[in-house]
Amino acid sequence: MIWQIIHILEILIWLLLAASGAYILFFALVSLLWKKPVSRLTVMLTDRIASMHADKYYKFLVLYPAYNEDRVIINSVKTFVSQYYPYENFHLAVISDHMQPETNEQLAQLPITLLQPVFEKSSKAKALQYAISYFEEMKGKMTGNKTVGDFDFVVILDADNVVNSDFLDRLNSECAKGYKAIQCHRCAKNSNNDIAVLDGVSEEINNTIFRKAHNRIGLSSALIGSGMCFDYKWFKDNVFKLTTAGEDRELEALLLKQGIYIHYEPDIPVFDEKVSNKDNFQKQRLRWMTAQIQSLLNLLPYIPKAILTGNIDYIDKTVQQALIPRSMLIVITFMMALLITLVSREWCLKWWLLFLFICLSLYVSTPKQLRSQSVYGKLASLPLLVWKMILNLLKIDRKNTDFIHTTHDK
């Protein structure tokens, strides 16, 4: 009797893990769908020519929410202001929250708008709301050496994000195609240790599964928190609905409820600093896991209506929030396969097959340039990082809306 109960529990656990594995495998295979190859040079020249002959240069409001980001914000802003996009058609603002006076003094010397709100409890959503309120009040007035007018699009970047000088130029071309929500290709700008490399690989796997593959079959891309571009009017009308630290997931839900497609643009890079120590990794993943649980609970009530109206994007997004994080999935599956092998050779085959398919999915989803012996040699750090994530399960508070800040290493 006891063995029957154990066997039933073992099968239920396998089914739970297999559901997440099947989702990843499906979209990993979708990412392999044939697409006519085009050289990067051809893409760059085509986009540049299209932008040069564009009927309109859209006006962009670029927002850098910066909480205690003294180490990175100056370089990011100085890099951005070198855009060769028409100067009068973009306005850059830094929302400085808990930064040093010396940092604010340096920012004030740059051709930007420096906002310095004081929040009792800081969050990225509050910073974005503050900025939009400010620019709505300032319409027709001077700020940052420019007159504030009507913006067409808003761009959201993290304080550590660095972009190329043609970022807005190429984004302008994509906006001209009619997209109201665009997620750019966020990629690693550092690989200084094993943790940073694995974090960068994880981001690229996410780009493959949750962005590129989804767009390949007509589904919306996932947002990622930065490198995001939205129709300004839509963002102005919806930003004040954000209430949690998982503002990107809330924005996704709002877009999908309203039937707005999210386009992923892999050829517009946004370079992001990857975490490079265990404590920051744990903090970052705690924020993500908390946001995932909160998002799932917020999405579920709308599911019946989504089913009735055939809102596949919304249903897919809800399923995403129920997935087990990949690094936990692969380590737990491997440990279970070993354990079940010791318990019963008859039960273990399905576990090893599941582990094999998960490994295959992650391999396929990893860009070719990252499939190297040096990268796979860093997998030895994975069990410790997964253990940190498992410990986070004890800290998740689905009602907590406090912002968990991840500091940048010096």
GUROFI-813964 format. One line per 10 residues: number of its first residue (from 0); for each residue x, y, z of N, C-alpha, C. Coordinates in steps of 0.2 Angstrom, whole numbers. Last residue first. Example, Ala and Ser with C-alpha at 12.3 -4.5 7.8 and 13.67 -1.06 7.14 Angstrom:
BEGIN
1 = 64:-11:35:68:-5:36:64:0:39 ~ 66:-28:39:62:-22:39:66:-16:39
This chain:
BEGIN
409 = 156:233:-40:161:237:-41:167:234:-44 ~ 140:227:-44:146:226:-41:151:231:-44 ~ 124:234:-41:129:232:-46:136:232:-43 ~ 110:228:-32:115:232:-33:120:230:-38 ~ 93:227:-34:99:223:-35:105:227:-36 ~ 80:229:-22:85:232:-27:91:227:-27 ~ 63:226:-22:70:223:-20:75:225:-25 ~ 50:236:-17:55:235:-22:61:232:-19 ~ 35:228:-10:41:232:-9:46:230:-15 ~ 23:221:-10:24:225:-16:31:229:-15
399 = 17:206:-4:23:211:-3:24:215:-10 ~ 9:195:-6:6:202:-5:11:208:-4 ~ 17:184:-7:13:187:-13:10:193:-12 ~ 33:182:-3:26:185:0:22:188:-5 ~ 45:171:-2:41:174:-6:34:176:-2 ~ 54:164:6:54:171:7:49:174:3 ~ 55:151:2:53:152:9:52:159:11 ~ 60:152:-10:53:150:-10:51:151:-3 ~ 74:154:-9:69:160:-10:62:158:-9 ~ 79:142:-8:79:145:-2:74:151:-3
389 = 79:140:-22:75:136:-18:74:139:-11 ~ 89:149:-26:82:150:-28:77:146:-24 ~ 100:143:-20:98:149:-18:91:151:-20 ~ 100:131:-27:99:131:-20:97:137:-18 ~ 104:136:-40:97:133:-39:95:133:-32 ~ 117:140:-37:112:145:-38:105:143:-38 ~ 123:127:-35:122:132:-29:117:137:-30 ~ 121:121:-48:118:118:-42:117:123:-36 ~ 129:130:-56:122:130:-57:119:127:-50 ~ 143:129:-57:140:134:-52:132:134:-52
379 = 145:120:-67:146:118:-60:144:123:-55 ~ 144:127:-79:138:124:-76:139:121:-69 ~ 155:131:-85:153:135:-80:146:132:-76 ~ 157:123:-96:161:122:-90:159:126:-84 ~ 149:129:-106:146:123:-102:150:121:-96 ~ 158:139:-110:151:141:-107:149:135:-103 ~ 169:132:-115:170:137:-110:163:139:-106 ~ 163:125:-125:165:121:-120:166:126:-114 ~ 148:133:-131:155:132:-131:157:128:-125 ~ 136:141:-137:137:134:-136:144:132:-137
369 = 135:154:-141:136:153:-134:137:145:-132 ~ 133:154:-154:139:157:-152:140:156:-144 ~ 120:149:-155:125:145:-157:132:148:-154 ~ 109:152:-141:112:154:-147:118:150:-149 ~ 99:139:-134:105:143:-133:108:145:-140 ~ 89:131:-138:87:138:-136:93:142:-135 ~ 95:119:-138:92:121:-144:91:129:-144 ~ 98:117:-125:103:117:-130:101:120:-136 ~ 85:116:-119:89:122:-117:95:122:-122 ~ 80:104:-125:77:111:-126:81:117:-125
359 = 89:95:-120:89:96:-128:86:103:-129 ~ 86:95:-107:93:97:-109:93:99:-116 ~ 73:90:-108:74:97:-105:81:100:-107 ~ 75:78:-113:72:82:-117:73:90:-114 ~ 83:72:-102:86:72:-109:82:78:-113 ~ 73:72:-92:79:76:-91:83:77:-98 ~ 64:63:-97:62:70:-96:68:75:-95 ~ 71:52:-97:69:54:-104:67:62:-103 ~ 73:50:-84:79:51:-88:77:54:-95 ~ 60:48:-80:63:53:-77:69:55:-82
349 = 56:36:-87:53:42:-89:56:48:-86 ~ 64:27:-80:65:28:-87:62:35:-89 ~ 61:23:-67:66:29:-68:67:31:-75 ~ 54:13:-63:51:19:-63:55:25:-66 ~ 62:2:-64:56:2:-68:53:9:-68 ~ 71:3:-54:73:4:-61:67:4:-66 ~ 68:12:-39:65:7:-44:68:8:-51 ~ 78:19:-31:72:16:-28:69:11:-33 ~ 88:24:-39:90:20:-33:84:16:-30 ~ 80:31:-48:84:25:-51:86:21:-45
339 = 75:41:-40:70:36:-43:74:30:-45 ~ 87:49:-39:83:46:-33:79:40:-35 ~ 90:52:-52:95:49:-48:91:45:-42 ~ 78:60:-55:80:54:-59:85:49:-55 ~ 79:70:-45:74:65:-45:75:59:-49 ~ 90:77:-50:90:74:-44:85:69:-43 ~ 85:81:-63:91:76:-62:91:73:-56 ~ 74:89:-59:73:83:-63:79:78:-63 ~ 81:99:-52:77:95:-48:75:88:-52 ~ 89:105:-63:92:102:-57:87:97:-53
329 = 79:109:-72:84:104:-74:87:101:-68 ~ 71:118:-64:68:112:-67:73:107:-69 ~ 79:128:-60:77:123:-55:74:117:-58 ~ 81:133:-72:87:131:-69:85:126:-63 ~ 68:137:-76:71:132:-79:77:129:-75 ~ 54:138:-64:60:141:-67:65:136:-70 ~ 39:131:-69:44:131:-65:50:134:-68 ~ 25:141:-75:30:137:-76:35:137:-70 ~ 15:150:-73:14:144:-69:20:139:-70 ~ 17:160:-82:18:162:-75:17:156:-70
319 = 13:154:-94:20:155:-93:21:157:-85 ~ -1:154:-93:3:147:-92:10:148:-91 ~ -3:167:-95:-5:164:-89:-1:158:-87 ~ 1:168:-108:4:172:-103:3:169:-96 ~ -9:160:-115:-2:158:-115:2:162:-109 ~ -20:168:-112:-20:162:-109:-13:159:-109 ~ -16:180:-120:-17:180:-113:-17:173:-109 ~ -16:174:-133:-10:177:-130:-11:178:-122 ~ -29:170:-135:-24:165:-134:-17:168:-131 ~ -44:174:-132:-38:178:-131:-32:173:-130
309 = -57:170:-135:-51:167:-139:-45:171:-138 ~ -67:173:-126:-65:178:-132:-60:176:-136 ~ -67:163:-117:-73:164:-121:-72:169:-127 ~ -54:164:-112:-56:158:-116:-62:159:-120 ~ -55:176:-106:-50:175:-111:-51:169:-115 ~ -64:174:-96:-66:178:-102:-61:178:-107 ~ -57:164:-88:-63:163:-91:-65:167:-97 ~ -45:173:-84:-45:167:-89:-51:165:-92 ~ -46:183:-75:-48:185:-81:-48:179:-86 ~ -40:177:-63:-47:179:-63:-50:180:-70
299 = -26:175:-66:-31:169:-66:-38:171:-67 ~ -18:186:-65:-20:184:-72:-26:179:-71 ~ -15:187:-52:-18:192:-55:-21:191:-61 ~ -8:175:-50:-14:176:-46:-18:182:-49 ~ 3:178:-58:-1:172:-59:-8:173:-56 ~ 9:189:-52:6:190:-59:1:184:-60 ~ 14:184:-40:9:189:-40:5:190:-47 ~ 23:174:-45:17:172:-41:12:177:-41 ~ 32:183:-52:29:178:-55:23:176:-52 ~ 37:192:-41:33:195:-47:29:189:-51
289 = 44:182:-34:38:185:-31:34:188:-36 ~ 54:179:-44:49:174:-42:43:177:-38 ~ 60:191:-45:57:188:-51:52:183:-49 ~ 65:193:-32:61:198:-35:57:195:-41 ~ 73:182:-31:68:183:-27:63:188:-29 ~ 83:185:-41:78:179:-42:72:179:-37 ~ 89:195:-35:86:196:-41:81:191:-43 ~ 94:189:-23:90:195:-23:86:196:-29 ~ 103:180:-29:97:177:-25:92:183:-24 ~ 112:188:-36:108:183:-40:102:181:-36
279 = 118:194:-25:114:198:-30:109:194:-34 ~ 124:183:-19:119:187:-15:115:191:-20 ~ 133:179:-29:128:175:-27:122:178:-23 ~ 137:190:-43:139:187:-36:132:184:-34 ~ 134:196:-54:140:193:-54:142:190:-47 ~ 121:200:-66:123:199:-59:129:195:-59 ~ 125:210:-81:122:204:-78:125:203:-71 ~ 119:224:-89:124:221:-84:121:215:-80 ~ 115:225:-106:112:225:-99:118:221:-94 ~ 111:233:-121:116:229:-117:115:230:-109
269 = 101:230:-133:101:234:-127:106:230:-122 ~ 99:229:-151:102:227:-144:102:232:-139 ~ 89:225:-162:90:231:-159:93:229:-152 ~ 86:213:-168:91:217:-171:92:224:-168 ~ 74:207:-162:81:204:-161:87:208:-163 ~ 60:213:-156:65:215:-162:72:213:-160 ~ 44:208:-154:51:207:-152:56:209:-158 ~ 29:215:-150:33:213:-155:40:213:-152 ~ 13:212:-144:20:214:-142:25:211:-147 ~ -3:218:-148:2:213:-149:9:216:-147
259 = -17:220:-138:-11:223:-141:-6:219:-142 ~ -29:217:-131:-28:214:-138:-22:217:-142 ~ -30:220:-118:-33:225:-123:-31:223:-131 ~ -24:210:-112:-31:211:-111:-34:215:-116 ~ -11:213:-116:-14:207:-119:-22:207:-118 ~ -8:225:-109:-8:225:-116:-12:219:-119 ~ -9:220:-96:-13:226:-98:-14:226:-106 ~ 1:210:-95:-6:209:-94:-11:214:-97 ~ 12:218:-97:10:213:-102:3:211:-101 ~ 12:226:-86:11:229:-92:9:224:-98
249 = 14:216:-76:8:220:-76:7:223:-83 ~ 27:213:-80:22:208:-80:15:211:-80 ~ 34:225:-77:34:222:-84:28:217:-85 ~ 32:227:-63:29:231:-67:29:229:-75 ~ 33:220:-50:33:216:-56:30:220:-62 ~ 30:227:-39:37:227:-41:38:224:-48 ~ 13:234:-42:18:229:-39:25:230:-42 ~ 4:242:-49:4:242:-41:10:238:-38 ~ -1:252:-62:4:247:-60:4:248:-52 ~ -10:261:-67:-13:255:-65:-8:250:-62
239 = -3:271:-73:-5:272:-66:-9:266:-63 ~ 0:267:-86:5:267:-81:3:267:-74 ~ -11:270:-95:-10:263:-91:-5:263:-86 ~ -10:282:-102:-17:280:-99:-16:273:-95 ~ 3:282:-106:1:287:-101:-6:285:-98 ~ 3:271:-115:7:271:-108:5:276:-103 ~ -5:276:-125:-7:270:-122:-3:270:-115 ~ 3:287:-129:-4:288:-126:-6:282:-122 ~ 15:281:-133:15:285:-128:8:286:-125 ~ 18:264:-136:14:270:-139:13:275:-133
229 = 34:259:-130:27:259:-130:24:265:-133 ~ 48:248:-128:45:254:-131:38:253:-132 ~ 61:242:-117:54:242:-120:52:249:-123 ~ 73:240:-111:73:240:-118:66:239:-121 ~ 66:231:-97:69:237:-100:70:235:-107 ~ 57:221:-94:58:226:-89:62:232:-91 ~ 53:212:-103:58:210:-99:60:215:-94 ~ 38:203:-111:42:209:-109:48:207:-104 ~ 36:191:-124:36:193:-116:40:199:-116 ~ 27:193:-139:33:192:-135:32:194:-128
219 = 12:185:-144:16:191:-142:22:189:-138 ~ 12:174:-159:10:176:-152:14:182:-149 ~ 15:170:-171:10:175:-171:8:176:-164 ~ 26:161:-172:19:158:-173:14:163:-171 ~ 37:170:-169:37:166:-175:30:163:-177 ~ 34:175:-157:33:179:-162:33:175:-169 ~ 39:164:-149:32:166:-149:30:170:-155 ~ 53:164:-152:48:158:-154:41:160:-154 ~ 57:177:-147:58:175:-154:53:169:-156 ~ 52:175:-133:51:181:-137:51:179:-145
209 = 53:164:-126:48:168:-124:47:174:-128 ~ 65:157:-132:58:154:-130:52:159:-129 ~ 75:167:-134:73:162:-139:66:159:-138 ~ 75:174:-122:74:178:-128:72:173:-134 ~ 79:164:-113:72:167:-113:71:171:-119 ~ 92:162:-118:87:156:-118:80:159:-118 ~ 97:174:-114:97:172:-121:92:167:-123 ~ 97:173:-100:93:178:-104:92:177:-111 ~ 106:162:-98:98:162:-96:94:167:-100 ~ 117:168:-102:115:163:-106:107:162:-105
199 = 119:178:-92:118:180:-99:115:175:-103 ~ 120:169:-81:114:174:-81:113:176:-88 ~ 132:163:-84:126:159:-84:120:164:-84 ~ 141:174:-83:140:171:-90:133:167:-90 ~ 139:178:-70:137:183:-75:136:179:-82 ~ 145:166:-64:138:168:-63:135:173:-68 ~ 158:166:-68:153:161:-70:146:163:-69 ~ 163:183:-74:163:177:-70:158:172:-72 ~ 161:193:-83:167:193:-79:168:187:-74 ~ 154:198:-94:155:190:-93:161:189:-89
189 = 142:210:-99:148:208:-96:148:201:-95 ~ 131:213:-106:137:217:-108:143:215:-104 ~ 119:202:-113:124:204:-108:129:208:-111 ~ 103:210:-120:109:205:-120:114:207:-115 ~ 88:212:-126:92:213:-121:97:208:-120 ~ 81:218:-140:85:212:-138:89:214:-133 ~ 65:226:-136:71:225:-140:75:219:-137 ~ 48:225:-138:53:223:-134:60:222:-138 ~ 35:236:-141:41:233:-144:46:231:-138 ~ 19:241:-145:23:238:-140:29:234:-143
179 = 13:245:-157:12:249:-151:16:247:-145 ~ 18:245:-174:18:242:-167:17:247:-162 ~ 19:251:-186:13:251:-183:12:247:-176 ~ 31:253:-193:27:248:-195:20:247:-191 ~ 37:263:-186:33:265:-192:29:260:-195 ~ 44:257:-176:38:260:-174:33:262:-180 ~ 55:253:-184:50:248:-181:43:251:-179 ~ 61:265:-186:59:261:-192:54:256:-190 ~ 64:269:-173:59:273:-177:57:269:-183 ~ 74:260:-170:67:259:-166:62:263:-170
169 = 84:265:-177:81:259:-179:75:257:-176 ~ 86:277:-170:85:277:-178:82:271:-180 ~ 89:273:-157:82:277:-159:81:277:-166 ~ 102:267:-160:96:264:-156:89:267:-158 ~ 114:270:-165:108:270:-170:102:267:-167 ~ 123:269:-155:121:276:-157:115:276:-162 ~ 117:256:-143:121:259:-149:119:266:-151 ~ 116:257:-125:113:256:-132:118:258:-137 ~ 115:250:-109:119:254:-114:117:252:-121 ~ 109:250:-93:108:248:-100:112:253:-104
159 = 108:253:-79:114:250:-82:114:249:-89 ~ 95:258:-77:101:262:-76:107:260:-79 ~ 84:252:-90:87:252:-84:93:256:-83 ~ 72:261:-100:78:258:-100:80:257:-92 ~ 59:263:-111:61:262:-104:67:258:-104 ~ 51:276:-121:56:270:-120:58:270:-113 ~ 36:280:-129:40:281:-123:45:275:-123 ~ 31:290:-143:33:284:-140:37:285:-133 ~ 27:303:-146:24:297:-149:25:291:-146 ~ 23:318:-136:27:312:-138:23:307:-141
149 = 21:334:-138:17:328:-138:22:323:-140 ~ 33:343:-129:28:343:-133:24:336:-133 ~ 44:354:-120:40:348:-120:34:348:-124 ~ 58:361:-127:51:362:-125:48:355:-126 ~ 74:359:-119:69:357:-124:62:359:-122 ~ 83:360:-108:85:363:-114:80:362:-120 ~ 76:353:-98:81:350:-101:83:353:-107 ~ 61:361:-102:64:357:-97:70:353:-101 ~ 48:373:-105:55:371:-106:57:367:-101 ~ 31:369:-110:36:372:-106:43:370:-108
139 = 22:361:-117:23:367:-119:28:372:-115 ~ 20:351:-103:18:352:-110:18:359:-112 ~ 21:348:-89:26:352:-92:25:353:-100 ~ 12:338:-86:11:345:-83:16:350:-86 ~ 17:327:-92:11:330:-94:9:337:-91 ~ 29:326:-86:29:328:-93:23:330:-95 ~ 25:322:-73:29:328:-74:28:330:-81 ~ 18:310:-75:15:316:-72:18:322:-73 ~ 29:302:-80:24:304:-84:19:310:-82 ~ 37:302:-68:39:305:-74:34:307:-79
129 = 29:295:-59:31:302:-57:33:305:-64 ~ 28:283:-65:22:287:-64:23:294:-63 ~ 41:278:-64:38:279:-71:32:284:-70 ~ 42:277:-50:46:282:-54:44:283:-61 ~ 32:268:-47:31:274:-45:36:279:-49 ~ 39:257:-54:32:259:-56:31:266:-54 ~ 50:255:-46:51:257:-53:44:260:-56 ~ 49:262:-30:48:256:-34:49:259:-41 ~ 51:266:-12:52:267:-19:50:261:-23 ~ 41:273:0:43:266:-3:44:267:-10
119 = 41:287:-1:42:283:6:44:276:5 ~ 51:296:-12:46:291:-11:47:288:-4 ~ 54:310:-20:56:307:-14:50:302:-12 ~ 62:313:-37:56:312:-32:59:309:-25 ~ 70:322:-47:72:319:-40:66:318:-35 ~ 75:322:-64:69:322:-59:71:319:-52 ~ 82:330:-76:84:326:-70:78:327:-65 ~ 83:329:-93:79:331:-88:80:327:-82 ~ 99:333:-102:93:329:-100:89:332:-95 ~ 113:336:-106:107:338:-109:101:334:-108
109 = 121:337:-90:120:334:-96:114:336:-99 ~ 122:342:-77:126:345:-82:125:342:-89 ~ 115:333:-69:112:340:-71:116:344:-76 ~ 124:323:-67:118:322:-72:115:329:-74 ~ 132:329:-58:135:327:-64:129:326:-69 ~ 123:330:-47:126:336:-50:129:335:-57 ~ 120:317:-44:115:322:-47:118:328:-50 ~ 132:313:-39:129:310:-45:124:314:-49 ~ 133:321:-28:138:321:-33:136:318:-40 ~ 122:316:-20:122:323:-23:127:324:-28
99 = 117:299:-24:121:304:-21:121:311:-24 ~ 100:293:-25:107:294:-27:110:299:-24 ~ 86:291:-22:91:289:-17:98:289:-20 ~ 82:292:-39:79:290:-32:85:288:-28 ~ 80:301:-53:85:299:-48:82:298:-41 ~ 75:298:-68:72:298:-62:76:296:-56 ~ 81:306:-82:83:301:-77:79:303:-71 ~ 76:307:-99:74:309:-92:77:304:-87 ~ 77:314:-115:79:309:-110:78:312:-103 ~ 68:315:-130:69:319:-123:71:313:-118
89 = 69:318:-147:70:313:-142:71:317:-135 ~ 70:327:-158:64:322:-158:65:317:-152 ~ 80:336:-158:74:338:-156:68:333:-155 ~ 90:328:-163:90:330:-156:84:332:-154 ~ 88:314:-173:87:321:-173:86:323:-166 ~ 101:301:-169:94:303:-171:93:311:-170 ~ 113:297:-165:112:302:-171:105:303:-174 ~ 116:298:-148:112:296:-153:112:300:-159 ~ 123:302:-136:127:302:-143:123:299:-148 ~ 115:299:-125:115:306:-128:119:307:-135
79 = 120:286:-121:113:287:-125:113:294:-128 ~ 132:289:-114:132:284:-120:125:286:-124 ~ 127:296:-104:132:299:-108:132:295:-115 ~ 119:286:-97:116:292:-100:121:296:-105 ~ 129:276:-94:123:275:-98:120:281:-101 ~ 138:284:-85:140:281:-91:134:279:-96 ~ 129:287:-75:132:292:-78:134:290:-85 ~ 124:275:-69:120:279:-73:123:284:-77 ~ 133:266:-61:132:265:-68:128:270:-72 ~ 134:270:-48:140:267:-51:139:267:-59
69 = 122:275:-43:127:280:-44:133:277:-48 ~ 109:270:-41:112:268:-46:118:272:-48 ~ 97:271:-33:104:270:-30:108:267:-35 ~ 87:269:-46:87:269:-38:94:267:-36 ~ 81:276:-59:88:275:-56:87:275:-49 ~ 73:275:-75:72:275:-68:79:273:-64 ~ 75:284:-89:79:280:-85:78:280:-77 ~ 65:286:-103:65:286:-96:71:281:-93 ~ 62:295:-117:67:290:-115:67:291:-107 ~ 51:299:-129:52:300:-122:56:294:-119
59 = 52:303:-146:53:298:-141:54:301:-134 ~ 43:306:-160:46:309:-154:46:304:-149 ~ 48:300:-177:44:300:-171:47:303:-165 ~ 49:307:-191:54:305:-186:49:305:-180 ~ 41:302:-206:41:305:-200:46:302:-195 ~ 44:295:-217:39:301:-218:39:305:-211 ~ 61:290:-220:54:290:-216:50:296:-217 ~ 73:289:-225:67:292:-230:60:291:-226 ~ 80:285:-215:82:291:-218:77:294:-223 ~ 74:273:-212:74:278:-207:75:285:-211
49 = 78:265:-224:70:266:-222:70:272:-217 ~ 91:265:-222:88:269:-228:81:270:-227 ~ 92:258:-210:95:264:-211:92:268:-216 ~ 86:246:-214:83:250:-208:86:257:-209 ~ 96:242:-224:88:242:-225:85:247:-220 ~ 108:241:-217:107:245:-222:100:247:-224 ~ 104:231:-208:106:237:-205:106:242:-211 ~ 101:220:-216:96:222:-211:98:229:-209 ~ 114:218:-222:108:220:-226:102:223:-222 ~ 121:214:-212:123:220:-215:117:223:-219
39 = 116:202:-208:115:208:-203:117:214:-207 ~ 107:194:-221:113:196:-218:112:202:-213 ~ 94:183:-219:96:189:-221:102:191:-217 ~ 85:168:-222:91:171:-219:92:178:-223 ~ 69:164:-219:73:166:-224:79:170:-221 ~ 66:152:-207:65:159:-209:71:161:-214 ~ 60:137:-201:64:141:-206:61:148:-207 ~ 60:135:-183:56:135:-189:60:139:-194 ~ 66:134:-171:70:132:-177:66:132:-183 ~ 57:138:-162:62:143:-164:66:141:-169
29 = 50:127:-160:47:132:-164:52:137:-166 ~ 58:120:-151:57:118:-158:54:123:-162 ~ 56:129:-140:62:128:-142:62:125:-149 ~ 42:127:-138:44:133:-141:52:133:-143 ~ 42:113:-134:38:115:-139:41:122:-142 ~ 51:114:-122:53:110:-128:49:112:-134 ~ 43:121:-113:50:124:-116:52:120:-122 ~ 32:113:-112:31:120:-114:38:122:-117 ~ 38:102:-106:34:101:-113:34:108:-116 ~ 42:106:-94:47:104:-99:44:104:-106
19 = 30:109:-87:35:114:-89:40:112:-94 ~ 26:95:-87:21:101:-90:26:107:-92 ~ 35:88:-80:35:87:-87:30:93:-91 ~ 33:92:-67:39:94:-70:38:94:-78 ~ 20:86:-65:21:93:-64:27:96:-68 ~ 23:73:-68:18:76:-73:19:84:-72 ~ 31:70:-57:34:70:-64:29:74:-69 ~ 22:71:-47:28:76:-47:31:76:-54 ~ 14:60:-50:11:67:-50:17:72:-50 ~ 23:50:-49:20:51:-55:17:58:-55
9 = 25:50:-35:31:51:-40:28:53:-47 ~ 13:48:-30:16:54:-28:21:56:-33 ~ 11:34:-34:6:40:-36:9:47:-35 ~ 22:28:-27:22:28:-34:17:34:-37 ~ 18:30:-14:24:33:-16:24:34:-24 ~ 6:22:-14:6:29:-13:12:33:-15 ~ 12:10:-17:7:13:-21:6:20:-21 ~ 19:8:-5:23:9:-12:18:12:-17 ~ 10:6:4:14:12:5:17:13:-2 ~ 4:-6:0:0:0:0:4:6:0
